[in-house]
């Protein structure tokens, strides 16, 4: 039997129970050898033995009681009695908790949840096999520093949703980590808990009464530009009110060393003078890297710039990528609320006119492009990725959000140019095409009009004939 130590006496474990007496008692038997452990029984019928009995005070009331029970200790642990712990984990989890409380940089801790169970995305077991920092997690198992604790107004939020999020936010605000532990796992079953509609309603009302409940994020936009600058004003004007900083990631030459045109450079400088952009960051030619790998480095230059400026999330985009303001604002709000590491959205390609859509999406999964990504992340070139995507901008992350096309779509004006030659001759994928390919693409573009139903351009699946549809 484990012996309580000075270290373990820093923790109080509270098991929240309602009509799950057998498992509540088992949980008590697991943690009691290590920590002071209470079952808080919220009106169970029959009442749970070896418990402190209350009327049905719900999660919110039990949360307040847990705060009271732990006020003379450094750590409080809340476990709901529906959490199931396998025999193989009964010693490992308390020992991991003892390790966590010895770490000065941790605010909240949770063992991961097996994939068959119920958890938010952050809480599921990942492949790290160790501690993993996340923005927040749910409160079915939450070990937290008692100085982060607070009373919840049960006249507003009896069900108690949101207390877990607020604990994690308070930890983040104090520079402490919220840790999910992939070395150990529990099973949090489906079909337990409260009515979601009422719980959500109570949480929203309570959150409005807590001044610092909501997250705040700073958002930057970095636009890679060398040619295609004729689109910049439309792109920036649409979303400028929604972001904190716009930076033009300019290059004086193509990835192949061809100088930019004076007209493109003049337009970039004019946009800065007109205060549509806040800065110009110049990317140097890296002659020893292939063009596509240079492009990945350039995108990371943008993330690094924003990270150094204290910007939380950034959209690193090209000068021909357009987002509608209402969709941008809606998805930005989702990012602010859930704090994913990276997000992706669907995109459509356009040809010559802004109402001419290329019918070039032939994939079984939605093709995607990165949207808002945390500035601590970095792109890796051509790493394996679950969806069709540009190999120059893929992020290896254990928390990606993929937004459906109905929520947000990037409108890629990829084949809309005043001078299509500059694109075809200088893009990072230019080496993929032969001279005859390039001549054909330029000639077809210049003669294309709205009477045609297809265009000539290289395509991995469709050969060199791609249908178009006018909206």
N, C-alpha and C positions, 0 to 999 in steps of 0.2 A: 504494500500500500504506500502511495506517495505521502511524503511528509510536507506539511505546510512550512514554508520558509519565510524569511523576512521579505523576500521578493514577492512571493505569492500573496502575502497579506496586504499588498498594495491594491488588490483587485477584489471587487464584489461582483458575483455573478447573480443575475436575477432572471428567472425563467417565467415568462408570461404564459399563463395557462387558462384555457377555457375549454372544459369538457374533453381534455386530452390527458387524463390523469396518468395513465400507464407510461406514456412517453415522457411526461414531465418528471415523473419519479426516476426514470432511467437517466434522463439528462442530469438530474441532481446527483445521482450516484457517480456519474462520470466526472463532474467538476468539483464535487465536494471534497475529494481527497486533496485537491490542490488549492482551492480558493473558498472563501466564505460564500456560501451559496444559498439562495432563497428561491422558493416557488411562490410567486404572487398569483393567487388563485382568484380569478375574476368571475365569481358567481357560478362556478361549475355545479352541475347536478348529476351525481352526488359530489360533494366537496372533495377536493384532492387531499389525501393525507399528507402529513409533514409539510404543510403549506401555511402561508399567511392568507387568511380568507377576507375577501371583500365582496360587496355586492358587485354586479356586473359593471365595472368601471371602464371597460374597453382598453384599447392599447394606450390611448392618451392618459387615462388615469393611472394605469400601471407604469407608464413612463415617468410620471411625476413621483410615484412611490419609489421607483428605482433610483431617481435622483436623490431622494431623501435618504435611502438606505446607504448610498455610496458617498455621502457628503464628507465623511472623515477618511476617505480613501483616495488614491490617485487615479484609479481606473474603475470604470463601471462596464459591465458586460450584460447586454440584453440578448436573450435567446427566446424565440417563440417556441412553444411546446410542440409545434408540428414539425420542427426540424429533426431529421433522422440522421443519426451518426452510426456508421458501420463499426463493427467490433474492431476492425483493423485501424480505426482512426481514434479510438477512445483515449489512447495515451499520447498520440502524436499531436492532437489539437491543443490540449492544455500545455504541452511543452513548447509549441510554437507561440502560444500566448505569452508564456514566460519569457521567451526570447524577445518578443515584440516590446514588452513593457520595459525592457532594458535599453531600448533605442530612443534617443532623445528627439529624433526627427519625425516620429510617427504620431498622428493624432487619432486615427480610427483604423480598425482592423476587422477583417472578416475572412474566414475560410471560404474557398471557392465552392460553387454549387455544381454538381454533376449536370451534364447536358440534359438528362432526362427530367430534371427538376424545373422549378420556377424561379427565375431570377431576371433582373435587368441584364442587358448585354455585358456590362462590366463585370458582373459577378460570376459568370460561368467559368469553369475550369479551362485554362488556356495551357499552351505547351511550354510555358516558361519553367515550370517545376519549382518555382521559388516565389518570393514576394514580388508583387506587381503594383505600381502606383496607378491609381485611377482617380477621376474627379469625384466620384461618389459611388455609393452602393445602397441597397435596401436594408431595412432594419430588422430582418428576421434573425440575424446574428450580427451584433455590432458591439465591439469592444472599443471604448473611447475614453479619453482623458476626462476626468470629472470637471476640470476647469472649463471644458467646452459645453457643459450641461446648462440647461435652462428649464424653466417651468413652461408647460404648454397650457394654454387657456382652454379647458375642456368644455366651457360653455360655448365655444366656437368650434373646437376640433376635438370632439370626444373620441373619434376613431383613431386619430393620431397620425394620419398620413402626413408626410413632409418632415417629421422630426428627424428621420434618418438623413434626408437631404441637407437639412439645416446644420446638423452636427458636422457633416462632411464639409459644408461650405465654411463653417467657423474654423475648422482645421486648416483648410486651404488659405483662408484670410490671414492666418497666423503663421504661414509658412511651413505647416506640418503636412505630412503625407497621409493619404487614405490608401490603405494597403489591402489588396485581395491576395490571398495566399494560395498559389497553385500547387504547393507541396501537400496540401491536405484538402479534403472535400467533404461536403455534407450533401444530403438530399432534402431540398425544400419542395414539398409536394404541390401539385396543382390542385385546385378545387378547395383550398382552405382560405381563410381570411374573410374580408368584409365585402359588402356590395360596393363595387368600384364607383358607381355613379355618386352615391352619397358620400363616400370617402373622398372623392375628388372635389366635390362641392365644399365639404368642410375644410379640406386642405387649402383650397383657393382663398376662402374667406379668412382663414388664419394667416396665410402668407401675406395677405394685404395688411394685416395688423402688425407684421414684423418688418421694421424699416429696412433691414439689410438682408432680407430673405432671398431676393432675386440676384442672380449673377449679373455682372456687367462685363462686357468684352470690348476691346478695341480691335477694329478691323482695318486692314490695309489691302490695297490692290496694287500689284506690280504688273505692269504691262510690257511684255517683251516686244521691242519694236526695232525694225531695220528698214522694212518696206511695208506697204499697206497702211501707211500713216493716215491716209485719207479717211479711215474709219474712226480714228481716235476720239474726235470730238463727240460723235454720236454715242460711242461706248461709254465715255467718261461722264458725259452730261446725264445719261440715264440713271446712273447709280451713285454719282458724286455725293448727294445728300445722305446716303446710307452708310458711308465709310469715313474713317478718321484720317486716312492718308492715301494719296495716290502717287505712285512713283513710276516713272518711265524707265524701263530697263533697256537702255539704248546701246547699240553697237555701231561703231564707225565703219565696220566691215561685215560682210557675210561670214558664215563659218568657213567659207572657202577662200576668204581673203579679198573679196571684191568690195571696193569702197561703196558706201551708201551714197545715194544721190543727194545733191545739194537741196533739192526740194523736200525730201523726207526729213533731212536734218533741220531745215528751216521750220517745218511744221512742228516738230518736237519742241524746238526752242520757243516757238510762238505759244504753244499750249502751256508751257511753264510761265511765260510772261503774262498770259491771260488768267493765271491762277487756277486753271483746271487741274493741273498737277502740282504737287508740292516739291518734287525733286526729280533730277535726272541722275541715274546711276549708270556709268558706262562700263560695259563688259569688254575686257580685252580679248583679242583673238588668241586662242590656245592652239598653236600650230601642231603640237604633238598629239592632240586628241582628235579622233574622227568627229565630223560635224554633229552627229546625233548625240554623242557623249558630251560635247561642248554645250549642247542645249540643256542637258540635265544639270550641268554645273551652273549654267546661267540661271536656271530656275531656283537652284539652291542659293545662289547669290541673293535673290530676292527674299527668300525666307530668312536668311541670315541677317540681312539688312533690317527687316521688320522686327526680328527677335531682339536685336540690339537696341531698337527704338522703344521697346516695351509694348509692341503691338501683339495681341494675343493670337489672332487668326489672320491669315492672308489668303487672297486669291491671286495666284500667279498665272496670268493668262497671256494670250497672244493678242496682237493688235487687230485681229479680225474676228474676235469672239464677243458676242453681244448677249447681255442678260437683261430681261425685262425687270423694271424696278419693283413691281408688286411681288413677283416671284422671288427676287433677291431678298426683299425685306422679310417675306414669310419664312424662308429657309434660314436666314440669319437669326431669326427669333428661335427657331428650333436649336440651332447651334449654341446660342446663348444659354438656353435652358439646360441642354443635355451635355455640352462640352465634349463632343467626340474629338478624337485625335485627327481624323481626316474625314472629309466628305466627298462624295462623287455625285455627278448628275449626268443625265442623258444629253446627247447633242445631235443636231441636224446640220447637214452640210448644204450649202447653197451655191448656185452656179450663175454667175454673171449678173443676175438680178435678185433683189431681196425677196421676191415672191416665187423664185424658181428653186425648188427643193430637189436635191439629188436623191434618187431612190436607191441608195447604195448601202443600206443597212441590211446585211444578209446573215447576221449572226443569230445563234440560238439564244444568247444572253444579251441583255441591253449593253450597248457600247457606252462607255462612260469617260468623263474627263474630271479631274480634280476640281472641286469647288473650294470652299473654305477649309483650310488645313491649319492646325496649330503650328505656330512658327518654330516650335522646338523640333518638328519633324523635318525629314530630309527625303528628297526623291532619290531613288536608285534606278539606274538605267537598265531597262529590259529584264527586270526581275519577273518571276512567275506571278501571274495575277489572275484572279477569278473571272474577270470580265474583259472583253475586247477593249483595248485602250492604247493610247500613245505610249510607246516604250520609254520616252524621255521623261515621263512624269508619273511614276508609280511609287507608292509609299508602302513599305512593309509595316503594318500596324495591326494590333490586336483589337482595335476598335474603329472600324470604318462604318460610315453611314452611306447607303446608296439610296438617293432620293428617286422616286418614280418620275417618269417624264411628265405626268400630269401635275406634279408639284413644281418642278423647275426643269427647263430645257435651255441648254446653251445653243444659241443660233450662230453657227460657224459660217461666217462669210468667206469661206476658204477660197472660193473661186470667183470672188467679186473684186476686181481691181481696175483702176484706171489704165495701168500698164501691166498686163499679165506676164510679160516677159521677165520682169524683176522677180516675181515669185517663182516661176518655173526654173529660172536659171540659178537662183541663189538659195532656195530653201534647203534645210538641213538634210532632206531626203533626195536631193538632186542626183546623187550618185546612183540611185536606184534605176534611173531612166537613161535610155540611149539618146543619141542626138536625134534620131528619127522620131522617137517618142516625143521629144520636146518640140520639134518642128510641127508635128501633127497636133499636139495640144494647143499650141499658139494659134495655128491656122484655124482650127475648129472653133476656138473661143472667139476669134475676131469675126467669124462669119455666123455665129450662132444668133438665132432670134426666137421669138415666142411661138413660131410655127412648128418648132421641132419637138420631138418627144424623147430624144435621147441625145447624149453627148459622147464624144470620143475622148476617153481618158483612161489611163491604166488602172485596173482594179484587180485585186488578188483573186476575187471569186468570179466577177463578171467579165473578165477579160478586158477588152478596151471599149466596151459599149455599156453605158450606164443610163437608165431611164431617168427622166426628169418629170416633175409635176408642178404646174403653176398653181399657187394658192389663190 
